[in-house]
Amino acid sequence: MIRIISALSIALIILAACAAPAPAPVKVIPQDRLTDFVDPFIGTGDHGHTYPGAAYPFGQIQLSPDNGTQGWDWCSGYHYSDSIVAGFSHLHLSGTGIGDLADISFLPVASEVTFKSGEKNVDFVTRYAGKYNHKDEVAKAGYYSVVLKNSGIKAEFTVTERAGLHRYTFPQGGENNLVVNLGFAINWDKPYTTTLNVVDSSLVTGSRLSHGWAKDQHVFFAARFSTPILKSEITTVGGVGRTVGVLKFGKKMVMTKVGVSSVSIANAIANLDSSLAGWDFEATQQTASDAWEKELSKIKIQSNDLVQKRIFYTSLYHTMVAPALFSDTNGEFKGIKGDVQKADGYNRYTVFSIWDTYRALHPLFTITQQTRVNDMVKTMLDQYKQTGILPVWELEGNETFCMVGNHSIAVIAEALLKGIGDFDHQLAFEAMKVTSLHDRDGMGLYDKLGYMPADKIQQSVAKSLEVAIDDWCVAAVAKKLGKTEDAAYFTKRSESFRQYFDKETRFMRGKLSNGKWTTPFDPAYSNHEGSDYTEGNGWQYLWLVPQNVPGLIDLLGGKEPFADKLDQLFAVKDGVVGEKASSDISGLIGAYAHGNEPGHQTSFLFDFAGRAWRTQEINRQIQTTLYADKPEGISGNEDCGQMSAWYIFSAMGFYPVNPSDLTYQFGSPIVQEAKLEVAPEKYFTMKAPLASITNKYIVEAKLNGQVITRPYITHQEIMAGGILEFTMGAQPNKSLFK
């Protein structure tokens, strides 16, 4: 921030200079760092499910506190409503709806620690957990610290790409103990094998193999210490696989650096030593901050609203904590079948919440992270080579088969159609086609009947609508590669959404094997335990046809009836009903649920029906009411960056309704400028100098000085660089983009 010096100040400076023997050096005030606007506590409250700990952009380590509390809102290990720390562990999930990880947990304790071999039902949290107040927590990009009020211990953490660095400052008068916990229930999984070895006075190694959401997770670790271990005790307590170690130190300041691997202790040591050679905590923290600054600088915004800047840059931060680096420094990683695989010439990534992230996160990566997009596609294609199908929801070298559809297809298609990377296009098409034809989740019936019958397949409507999107992607790639027959076949399959449209109710409905609709029918009804929809209802799934919005418009009777029906979505009084409605359906405006991903494209559909001003109106409402700079600032599960990616695109004024068709529909920019680095020293800039909370309507749009009358911009136009200008106003221009 540049300070303006008053005339009086200037006069005083001149007088002082005349009296002084030599002028004092001028102090240069640096510009704000973008990392200053990152608040990792955003999303840790309500149902955001994020964590506040130290992370590196797409790094292998996520070093964060765990409360040790069981419950849905503790999927990341931490929730802002809590006030205890059961440990600080090295792997975490950001914003998921299922919990796991929180592996290799360390807890500093200033009192005596004792465990008895074979001890049963140990309440670890009650016995040793630390307590804290939020005023004693600090969270930044690449740094976290907390003072434990019951012991006076200060715990600090930072990270490199492959290692975590801890610093514990113990109070005078107490003991200096560190508990290494490999088995107590501070997360959602159960270990079946753990090992812990004190190699010498400065090195501890071990492993933790567990069953959970990741059905067979392997974590090996190595920890080096800055001061000698004076005494150690290793005990197995509370059942099979529950190993705990107590390390005693003679100094009041103890540092440890930790590396992990899915393959071996040797690889964990190599990851650690190659990534973190010294013990300079401040320098390591600064390096992590600089890494975040570099990534955040790929989109530089101008905004007069500090709240907007905090929301924007925290959102951008959240888009880069997952997927996470999985292959070791030598390229090795745990394969899907538990064997050792090797990434040859690329980095292997993990944590692919693709049902969520194909919608906006991966499209954002195609602009800002093209090298990583190439590696992520190679990761997916390698999983196809290992298993015969593309990943659905990959986690730590495991396929969870979570959620519906298989949107690796969409991610790969988007990269191929956008010309990103050097991956094998023929292998990519083979993988997409084989996966599309794979008999999973009712696909055999889908091929036989043209739809999935609701009396045989739960969530049949949602599954089929998502599959149709993937079919369109296969068709688009087939056309690109000159595979005419495949293009025709999958284009036809992509039209299967028509099978579910009921002309009488004008909704997508479940269809039985005999061709009749499921009854009774209430478009607002949701049942998380079993229905025709996935985490949603008939109102929300009507609009899930991003691959053919004109076709959906025709089904609803034309643009005016379509837009009227869309208006009803946002005005329904009781948007969700049902005692067992999914808790994921949150962030409601009428029946629109922004807190869950299947509706994220919906507000932009007015663009297709001649009412772009309504898209602008609704988007401003979502931006200002469903995002905030507080722990409860995300209206639903963050889902590994998707909720944040929606905000990033929307704040800049455009969004990928169908990522693979290479266009971005206009919304309503809320920042005054966004400068995207699309290649080294090459930029695409969105300018909307009059944009504000009230100036939400686009009055005119220009691309490189030329007025444009279409409500979208293409990927090629963005990547070519240039300037997109929006003239904003407080009143709608209803004739624009007709």
C-alpha positions in Angstrom: 0.0 0.0 0.0 1.5 3.4 -1.0 1.1 6.2 1.5 0.3 9.7 0.2 2.4 12.3 2.0 0.7 15.6 2.8 2.0 19.0 1.7 2.7 19.9 5.4 4.7 16.7 5.7 6.7 17.6 2.7 7.5 21.0 4.0 8.7 19.6 7.3 10.9 17.1 5.5 12.5 19.9 3.5 13.2 22.0 6.7 14.6 18.9 8.4 16.9 18.2 5.4 18.2 21.8 5.5 19.1 21.5 9.2 20.6 18.0 9.0 24.1 17.3 7.8 22.9 14.6 5.4 19.4 13.3 4.2 18.1 10.2 5.9 17.5 7.2 3.6 13.9 7.0 2.3 12.1 4.0 3.6 10.3 2.1 0.9 6.9 0.6 2.0 6.4 -2.7 0.2 3.2 -3.6 -1.6 0.8 -5.9 0.2 1.6 -9.6 -0.4 -1.3 -11.7 -1.7 -0.6 -14.2 1.0 -1.7 -11.5 3.5 -5.3 -12.0 2.2 -5.3 -15.8 2.8 -7.2 -16.9 5.9 -7.0 -20.7 6.3 -9.7 -20.5 9.0 -12.3 -19.7 6.3 -14.3 -22.9 5.8 -13.3 -24.5 9.1 -16.8 -23.7 10.6 -20.3 -24.7 9.7 -20.1 -27.5 7.0 -17.0 -26.3 5.1 -14.8 -29.1 6.4 -11.5 -27.4 5.7 -8.4 -27.4 7.9 -6.3 -24.5 9.1 -2.8 -26.1 9.1 0.3 -25.5 7.1 0.3 -26.7 3.4 2.4 -26.2 0.4 0.9 -25.7 -3.1 -0.1 -29.2 -4.2 2.4 -30.5 -1.7 2.8 -34.0 -0.2 2.4 -32.8 3.4 -0.6 -31.1 5.0 0.4 -30.4 8.6 -2.6 -29.5 10.7 -4.2 -29.9 14.2 -6.8 -32.6 14.9 -9.4 -32.2 17.5 -9.9 -36.0 18.0 -13.7 -35.4 17.9 -15.8 -37.9 16.0 -18.5 -36.4 13.7 -19.3 -35.4 10.2 -18.1 -31.8 10.6 -14.6 -33.1 11.6 -13.9 -34.8 8.2 -10.7 -32.7 8.0 -9.8 -33.5 11.6 -10.6 -30.0 12.7 -13.7 -27.9 13.3 -13.8 -24.3 14.5 -16.3 -25.1 17.2 -13.8 -27.3 19.0 -11.2 -26.3 21.6 -8.9 -29.3 22.1 -6.0 -30.8 20.2 -5.4 -34.5 20.1 -2.4 -34.2 17.9 -0.8 -32.6 14.8 -0.8 -35.0 11.9 0.7 -34.9 8.4 -2.0 -35.8 5.9 -5.4 -34.1 5.6 -8.5 -33.8 3.4 -9.9 -30.4 2.5 -13.6 -30.0 2.5 -14.7 -33.6 1.8 -17.9 -35.1 3.1 -16.2 -38.3 4.3 -13.3 -38.3 6.8 -9.9 -40.1 6.6 -6.2 -39.5 6.8 -4.9 -37.5 9.9 -1.9 -39.9 9.7 1.3 -39.8 11.8 0.2 -37.7 14.7 2.5 -35.8 17.1 1.4 -34.3 20.4 3.7 -32.3 22.7 3.0 -32.8 26.5 4.6 -31.0 29.4 3.6 -33.5 32.0 4.5 -37.2 32.6 3.2 -39.6 30.0 2.6 -43.2 30.7 1.1 -46.1 28.8 0.9 -49.7 29.9 1.4 -52.5 27.4 -1.9 -54.0 26.4 -3.9 -51.3 28.1 -7.5 -51.3 26.8 -9.9 -48.5 26.1 -7.4 -45.7 26.4 -9.2 -42.4 26.3 -6.2 -40.6 24.7 -8.0 -37.3 24.1 -9.2 -37.0 27.7 -5.9 -38.0 29.1 -3.4 -35.9 27.2 -5.0 -33.6 24.7 -4.1 -29.9 24.7 -6.6 -27.1 25.1 -6.6 -23.8 23.2 -8.4 -20.6 22.5 -8.8 -19.2 19.0 -7.0 -16.0 20.1 -3.9 -18.2 20.6 -4.0 -19.6 17.0 -2.3 -18.2 14.0 -2.9 -19.6 10.5 -1.3 -18.3 7.3 -0.4 -19.8 3.9 2.3 -22.3 4.8 2.2 -21.7 8.6 0.2 -22.6 11.7 0.8 -22.1 15.4 -1.1 -22.5 18.6 -0.4 -22.1 22.3 -1.9 -24.9 24.4 -3.3 -23.2 27.4 -3.3 -26.2 29.7 0.4 -26.7 29.3 1.8 -23.4 28.0 3.4 -25.2 25.0 3.7 -23.2 21.8 3.5 -25.4 18.7 4.5 -24.1 15.3 4.4 -25.7 11.9 5.6 -25.0 8.4 6.2 -27.1 5.3 8.1 -27.7 2.1 6.9 -29.6 -0.9 7.7 -32.9 0.7 8.3 -32.3 4.4 6.8 -30.9 7.5 8.8 -28.8 10.0 7.6 -28.7 13.7 8.9 -26.3 16.4 7.8 -26.9 20.0 8.6 -24.4 22.8 8.0 -26.0 26.2 7.5 -23.9 29.4 9.9 -23.8 32.2 9.3 -26.3 35.1 7.6 -29.1 33.1 8.7 -32.0 31.1 9.5 -32.0 27.4 7.7 -34.9 25.9 6.5 -35.7 22.5 3.8 -38.4 21.9 4.0 -40.2 18.5 0.5 -41.6 18.0 0.0 -44.2 15.3 -3.2 -45.8 16.5 -5.6 -43.8 18.7 -8.9 -42.8 17.1 -8.3 -39.2 16.1 -9.5 -39.9 12.5 -12.0 -42.1 10.7 -9.9 -45.2 9.8 -8.5 -48.1 11.7 -4.9 -49.2 11.5 -4.1 -52.8 11.0 -0.3 -52.6 11.2 1.9 -50.0 12.8 5.6 -49.8 13.5 7.7 -47.3 15.4 11.5 -47.4 15.6 13.9 -45.1 17.4 16.9 -45.6 15.1 19.2 -43.3 17.1 19.0 -40.2 19.3 17.9 -38.0 16.3 16.0 -40.3 13.9 12.6 -42.0 14.4 10.9 -44.0 11.7 7.8 -46.0 11.3 4.7 -47.0 9.4 0.9 -46.9 9.6 -1.2 -49.2 7.4 -4.9 -48.8 7.7 -8.4 -49.5 6.5 -10.8 -46.6 6.0 -12.3 -44.6 3.1 -9.0 -45.4 1.5 -9.5 -49.1 1.9 -5.7 -49.9 2.1 -3.6 -46.9 2.9 0.1 -47.1 3.4 2.1 -44.4 5.2 5.7 -44.7 6.0 7.5 -41.8 7.8 10.9 -40.6 9.0 11.4 -37.9 11.6 14.7 -36.2 12.4 15.1 -34.1 15.6 17.1 -31.0 16.3 18.0 -32.1 19.8 18.8 -35.6 21.1 16.2 -37.9 22.4 17.1 -38.6 26.0 14.6 -41.5 26.6 12.0 -43.3 24.6 9.2 -45.7 25.3 7.2 -47.6 22.6 4.0 -49.4 23.6 1.1 -51.2 21.9 -2.1 -50.3 23.6 -5.8 -50.6 23.0 -5.8 -53.3 20.4 -4.1 -54.5 17.2 -2.1 -51.9 15.3 -2.2 -49.3 18.0 1.3 -48.2 18.6 2.3 -45.2 20.7 5.7 -43.8 21.4 6.8 -41.2 24.0 10.0 -39.3 23.3 11.7 -37.3 26.1 14.0 -34.4 25.4 16.4 -32.3 27.6 15.8 -28.9 25.9 12.9 -26.6 26.0 12.9 -26.0 22.3 12.5 -29.1 20.1 12.3 -29.2 16.4 11.4 -32.1 14.2 11.2 -32.5 10.4 9.1 -35.3 8.9 8.8 -36.9 5.5 6.3 -39.4 4.4 6.0 -42.0 1.6 3.4 -44.5 0.5 6.2 -47.0 -0.4 8.9 -47.3 2.2 10.8 -45.7 5.1 13.8 -45.3 2.8 11.7 -43.2 0.4 10.4 -41.2 3.4 14.0 -40.4 4.4 14.9 -39.5 0.8 11.8 -37.2 0.5 12.7 -35.5 3.8 16.4 -35.0 3.2 16.0 -33.8 -0.4 13.3 -31.3 0.6 14.4 -30.0 3.9 18.2 -29.9 4.6 18.5 -27.5 7.5 16.8 -26.3 10.7 16.0 -22.7 9.9 12.3 -22.4 10.7 11.9 -18.8 9.6 13.6 -19.4 6.3 11.5 -22.5 5.6 8.4 -20.6 6.5 9.4 -17.8 4.2 10.1 -20.2 1.4 6.6 -21.7 1.8 5.0 -18.3 1.8 7.0 -17.3 -1.3 5.8 -20.5 -3.0 2.2 -19.5 -2.3 2.8 -15.9 -3.4 4.0 -17.2 -6.7 1.0 -19.3 -7.2 -1.5 -16.7 -6.0 0.1 -14.1 -8.3 -1.2 -16.0 -11.3 -4.4 -14.1 -10.8 -4.0 -10.6 -9.6 -7.2 -8.7 -8.8 -8.0 -5.1 -8.0 -10.8 -4.5 -5.5 -11.6 -1.8 -3.1 -13.2 -4.3 -0.7 -10.8 -6.1 1.6 -13.4 -8.7 2.4 -13.6 -9.6 -1.3 -9.9 -9.9 -1.4 -9.8 -12.2 1.6 -12.5 -14.3 0.1 -10.9 -14.4 -3.3 -7.4 -15.2 -2.3 -8.4 -17.7 0.4 -10.5 -19.3 -2.3 -7.6 -19.4 -4.7 -5.5 -20.9 -1.9 -8.1 -23.6 -1.3 -7.9 -24.6 -5.0 -4.3 -25.5 -4.6 -4.1 -27.8 -1.5 -5.5 -30.7 -3.6 -4.8 -32.8 -5.6 -1.7 -33.5 -3.5 1.7 -34.8 -4.6 1.8 -38.6 -4.2 4.9 -40.0 -5.9 8.2 -39.8 -4.1 11.3 -38.0 -5.1 12.4 -41.2 -7.0 9.0 -41.4 -8.7 7.7 -44.4 -6.7 4.2 -44.6 -5.2 1.8 -47.2 -4.0 -0.2 -48.7 -6.8 -4.0 -49.3 -6.8 -3.3 -53.0 -6.1 -0.8 -52.3 -3.3 2.3 -52.9 -5.4 5.1 -50.4 -6.0 4.6 -48.3 -9.2 6.8 -45.6 -10.6 5.8 -42.3 -12.3 8.2 -42.0 -15.3 8.6 -38.4 -16.3 5.7 -36.9 -14.4 4.6 -36.2 -10.9 1.9 -38.5 -9.5 -1.0 -36.8 -7.7 -3.7 -38.1 -5.3 -7.0 -36.9 -3.8 -9.2 -36.6 -6.8 -12.7 -35.5 -5.8 -13.6 -35.5 -9.5 -17.5 -35.6 -9.2 -17.0 -32.2 -7.6 -13.9 -30.7 -9.2 -14.5 -31.5 -12.9 -17.0 -28.6 -12.9 -14.8 -25.7 -12.2 -11.5 -26.6 -10.4 -10.0 -28.6 -13.3 -11.1 -25.9 -15.8 -9.3 -23.3 -13.6 -6.2 -25.5 -13.8 -6.3 -25.5 -17.6 -5.7 -21.7 -17.4 -3.3 -21.5 -14.4 -1.7 -24.9 -13.9 -1.2 -26.5 -17.4 1.9 -28.4 -16.4 0.1 -30.0 -13.5 -2.9 -30.7 -15.7 -0.6 -32.8 -17.9 0.7 -34.7 -14.8 -2.9 -35.2 -13.5 -4.1 -36.6 -16.8 -1.0 -38.9 -16.9 -1.9 -40.0 -13.3 -5.5 -40.9 -14.4 -4.3 -42.7 -17.5 -1.8 -44.7 -15.4 -4.6 -45.8 -13.1 -6.5 -47.0 -16.2 -3.5 -49.1 -17.2 -3.4 -50.5 -13.7 -7.1 -51.3 -13.3 -8.8 -51.2 -16.7 -10.9 -48.1 -15.9 -10.3 -44.4 -15.2 -10.4 -43.2 -11.6 -13.7 -42.2 -10.0 -12.6 -40.9 -6.6 -8.9 -41.8 -6.0 -7.5 -41.5 -2.5 -3.9 -42.3 -1.4 -3.4 -45.1 -4.0 -7.0 -46.5 -3.6 -10.1 -46.3 -5.7 -13.1 -45.4 -3.4 -15.7 -45.5 -6.2 -17.4 -42.6 -4.4 -20.1 -40.6 -6.1 -21.6 -41.1 -9.6 -20.5 -40.9 -13.2 -16.8 -41.1 -14.1 -15.6 -37.6 -14.6 -12.0 -38.4 -15.3 -13.4 -38.6 -18.7 -14.4 -35.0 -18.7 -11.1 -33.8 -17.2 -9.1 -35.7 -19.8 -11.4 -34.6 -22.7 -11.0 -31.0 -21.6 -7.2 -31.2 -21.5 -7.1 -32.9 -24.9 -9.5 -30.5 -26.6 -7.6 -27.5 -25.1 -4.3 -28.8 -26.4 -2.7 -29.2 -23.1 0.2 -31.5 -22.4 2.1 -34.3 -24.1 0.0 -37.3 -22.9 -0.9 -40.1 -25.4 -4.1 -39.0 -27.1 -4.9 -42.5 -28.5 -4.4 -44.0 -25.0 -6.6 -41.3 -23.6 -9.4 -42.0 -26.0 -9.2 -45.7 -25.4 -9.4 -45.2 -21.7 -12.4 -42.8 -22.0 -14.2 -45.2 -24.3 -13.5 -48.3 -22.3 -14.5 -46.6 -19.0 -17.7 -45.3 -20.6 -18.7 -48.8 -21.6 -17.6 -50.4 -18.3 -20.6 -52.0 -16.5 -20.6 -50.1 -13.3 -23.4 -48.5 -11.4 -26.1 -49.7 -13.8 -24.3 -49.0 -17.0 -25.2 -52.5 -18.4 -28.9 -51.6 -18.1 -28.2 -48.1 -19.4 -26.8 -49.7 -22.6 -29.7 -52.2 -22.9 -32.7 -49.9 -22.2 -31.3 -46.5 -22.9 -31.8 -45.5 -19.2 -31.2 -46.9 -15.7 -34.4 -48.2 -14.2 -35.2 -46.7 -10.8 -36.5 -50.0 -9.4 -33.1 -51.6 -10.0 -30.6 -48.7 -9.6 -30.6 -46.2 -6.7 -30.0 -42.6 -7.7 -30.7 -43.6 -11.3 -31.6 -40.1 -12.6 -28.4 -38.5 -11.2 -26.2 -41.4 -12.4 -27.6 -41.2 -15.9 -27.4 -37.5 -16.2 -23.8 -37.5 -15.1 -23.0 -40.4 -17.5 -24.6 -38.4 -20.4 -22.2 -35.6 -19.8 -19.2 -37.9 -20.0 -20.7 -39.5 -23.1 -20.7 -36.0 -24.7 -17.0 -35.6 -23.8 -16.1 -39.0 -25.4 -18.0 -37.9 -28.5 -16.2 -34.6 -28.7 -12.8 -36.3 -28.4 -13.8 -38.9 -31.0 -14.7 -36.1 -33.4 -11.4 -34.3 -32.7 -9.5 -37.5 -33.5 -11.5 -38.3 -36.6 -13.3 -41.4 -35.1 -16.6 -40.8 -36.9 -18.5 -43.9 -35.7 -17.5 -43.4 -32.1 -18.5 -39.8 -32.3 -22.0 -40.6 -33.6 -22.5 -43.4 -31.0 -21.5 -41.4 -28.0 -23.4 -38.3 -29.2 -26.5 -40.4 -29.3 -25.8 -41.7 -25.8 -25.3 -38.2 -24.5 -28.9 -37.4 -25.4 -30.2 -40.0 -22.9 -31.3 -37.2 -20.6 -34.4 -37.0 -22.7 -35.5 -40.4 -21.3 -36.0 -38.9 -17.9 -38.0 -35.8 -18.8 -41.6 -36.0 -17.9 -43.7 -33.6 -20.0 -46.5 -33.5 -17.5 -44.5 -32.4 -14.5 -41.7 -30.9 -16.5 -39.0 -32.5 -14.3 -36.4 -35.2 -14.7 -37.9 -38.3 -13.0 -37.0 -41.8 -12.2 -38.3 -44.4 -14.7 -39.2 -48.0 -13.8 -38.3 -51.1 -15.8 -41.8 -51.1 -17.3 -41.3 -47.5 -18.5 -43.6 -45.9 -15.9 -42.5 -43.0 -13.7 -41.7 -43.5 -10.0 -44.5 -42.3 -7.7 -45.4 -40.4 -5.6 -43.4 -37.5 -7.0 -42.5 -34.2 -5.3 -39.7 -32.3 -6.9 -38.6 -30.9 -3.6 -38.3 -34.3 -1.9 -34.9 -35.6 -0.9 -33.9 -38.8 0.8 -30.2 -39.3 1.4 -30.7 -43.0 2.1 -32.3 -43.8 -1.3 -33.9 -41.8 -4.1 -33.7 -41.1 -7.8 -31.1 -38.3 -7.1 -27.7 -38.0 -5.5 -27.6 -35.5 -2.7 -30.4 -33.5 -4.3 -34.0 -33.5 -5.6 -36.0 -33.0 -8.8 -35.6 -29.2 -8.7 -31.9 -29.3 -8.7 -31.3 -32.1 -11.2 -33.6 -30.7 -13.9 -30.8 -28.5 -15.0 -27.9 -31.0 -15.2 -27.6 -31.0 -19.0 -24.7 -28.7 -19.5 -23.7 -30.6 -22.7 -26.9 -29.6 -24.5 -28.6 -26.6 -22.9 -30.5 -25.8 -26.2 -31.9 -29.4 -26.1 -33.1 -28.9 -22.5 -34.7 -25.5 -23.6 -36.6 -27.4 -26.3 -37.9 -29.9 -23.8 -39.2 -27.1 -21.6 -41.0 -25.5 -24.5 -38.6 -22.7 -25.6 -36.6 -19.9 -24.1 -39.3 -18.1 -22.3 -40.8 -21.2 -20.6 -37.3 -22.4 -19.8 -36.4 -19.0 -18.2 -39.7 -18.9 -16.3 -39.1 -22.4 -14.9 -35.5 -21.4 -14.0 -36.9 -18.4 -12.2 -39.2 -20.7 -10.2 -36.2 -22.6 -9.0 -34.8 -19.6 -7.1 -38.2 -18.7 -5.7 -39.6 -22.0 -4.4 -40.6 -21.5 -0.7 -39.8 -25.0 0.5 -36.9 -25.9 -1.7 -36.0 -29.1 0.1 -38.4 -31.4 2.0 -38.0 -34.8 3.6 -37.0 -36.0 7.1 -34.0 -37.8 5.6 -32.9 -35.1 3.1 -29.2 -35.0 2.5 -27.3 -32.7 4.8 -25.2 -31.8 1.7 -28.1 -29.8 0.3 -27.1 -26.4 1.7 -26.7 -22.8 0.7 -30.3 -22.5 -0.5 -31.8 -19.8 -2.6 -35.3 -21.2 -3.2 -34.6 -24.8 -4.3 -31.2 -23.9 -5.7 -28.5 -25.4 -3.5 -25.1 -23.7 -3.9 -23.6 -25.8 -1.1 -23.5 -28.9 -3.3 -22.0 -29.2 -6.7 -24.6 -30.5 -9.2 -26.2 -27.1 -9.4 -23.1 -25.0 -9.8 -23.7 -24.2 -13.5 -27.4 -23.5 -13.0 -27.4 -19.8 -12.4 -25.5 -19.2 -15.7 -28.3 -20.9 -17.7 -30.3 -17.7 -18.1 -27.5 -16.7 -20.6 -28.9 -19.4 -23.0 -32.5 -18.1 -22.8 -32.1 -14.4 -23.4 -32.2 -13.3 -19.8 -28.5 -12.8 -19.0 -29.4 -10.1 -16.6 -30.9 -12.7 -14.3 -27.7 -14.7 -14.3 -25.9 -11.5 -13.3 -28.5 -10.8 -10.6 -28.4 -14.3 -9.1 -24.6 -14.5 -9.2 -24.2 -11.3 -7.2 -26.6 -12.8 -4.6 -24.6 -16.0 -4.4 -21.3 -14.1 -4.2 -22.4 -11.8 -1.4 -24.6 -14.1 0.7 -23.1 -17.5 0.4 -19.4 -16.6 0.8 -17.8 -14.7 3.6 -14.5 -14.1 5.3 -15.2 -16.0 8.5 -15.0 -19.7 9.6 -18.6 -20.2 8.4 -17.8 -18.5 5.1 -18.4 -21.5 2.8 -22.0 -22.6 2.4 -21.3 -26.3 2.0 -18.5 -28.8 1.9 -15.5 -27.1 0.2 -14.9 -30.4 -1.7 -11.2 -30.1 -2.5 -11.5 -26.7 -4.2 -14.7 -26.8 -6.2 -16.7 -24.4 -4.0 -13.7 -22.0 -4.1 -13.2 -22.4 -7.9 -16.8 -21.4 -8.5 -16.1 -18.2 -6.6 -12.9 -17.5 -8.5 -14.5 -17.8 -11.9 -17.7 -16.0 -10.8 -15.8 -13.1 -9.2 -14.0 -12.6 -12.6 -17.3 -12.6 -14.4 -17.3 -15.9 -16.4 -17.8 -19.6 -15.7 -17.4 -23.0 -17.6 -20.9 -24.3 -17.8 -19.7 -27.2 -20.0 -15.9 -27.3 -19.5 -15.2 -29.5 -22.5 -17.0 -27.2 -25.0 -14.2 -24.6 -24.4 -16.5 -21.7 -23.6 -17.1 -19.6 -20.4 -20.5 -18.0 -19.9 -20.7 -14.5 -18.6 -21.9 -13.9 -15.1 -21.3 -10.7 -13.0 -17.8 -9.7 -12.1 -17.5 -8.4 -8.5 -13.9 -7.4 -8.6 -12.8 -4.3 -10.6 -9.9 -6.1 -12.4 -8.5 -9.6 -12.7 -5.2 -10.2 -14.5 -4.5 -13.8 -15.3 -1.1 -15.1 -16.2 -1.9 -17.5 -19.0 1.7 -18.1 -20.0 5.1 -16.7 -18.9 4.8 -12.9 -19.4 1.5 -13.3 -21.2 -1.8 -12.0 -19.6 -5.5 -12.0 -20.0 -7.2 -9.1 -18.2 -10.8 -8.7 -17.2 -11.7 -5.1 -16.4 -14.9 -3.9 -14.7 -14.0 -0.6 -13.1 -17.5 0.1 -12.0 -18.3 -3.3 -10.6 -19.7 -3.2 -7.1 -22.3 -4.9 -5.0 -25.0 -2.7 -6.6 -23.5 -2.4 -10.0 -24.1 -6.1 -10.8 -25.4 -5.8 -14.4 -23.4 -5.9 -17.5 -24.3 -2.9 -19.7 -21.8 -3.6 -22.4 -19.0 -6.1 -23.1 -15.9 -5.6 -25.2 -13.1 -8.0 -26.1 -9.9 -6.2 -27.2 -11.8 -3.0 -27.8 -14.5 -4.7 -30.0 -18.1 -4.9 -28.7 -19.3 -8.5 -28.4 -23.0 -9.5 -28.4 -22.6 -13.1 -27.2 -22.7 -14.0 -23.5 -19.5 -16.0 -23.4 -15.8 -16.0 -24.2 -13.8 -18.9 -25.5 -10.8 -20.7 -24.0 -8.7 -19.8 -27.0 -9.5 -16.1 -26.5 -8.4 -16.2 -22.9 -5.2 -18.0 -23.7 -4.4 -15.7 -26.5 -4.2 -12.8 -24.0 -5.9 -9.5 -24.3 -8.5 -7.5 -22.5 -12.2 -8.2 -21.7 -14.0 -5.1 -20.6 -17.3 -5.0 -18.8 -19.3 -1.8 -18.4 -21.3 -2.3 -15.2 -24.5 -0.6 -14.0 -27.1 -0.7 -11.3 -29.9 -1.3 -13.8 -30.2 -4.3 -16.1 -29.7 -4.1 -19.9 -32.4 -6.6 -20.8 -31.6 -6.3 -24.5 -28.0 -7.4 -24.1 -27.1 -10.9 -25.2 -30.5 -11.7 -26.6 
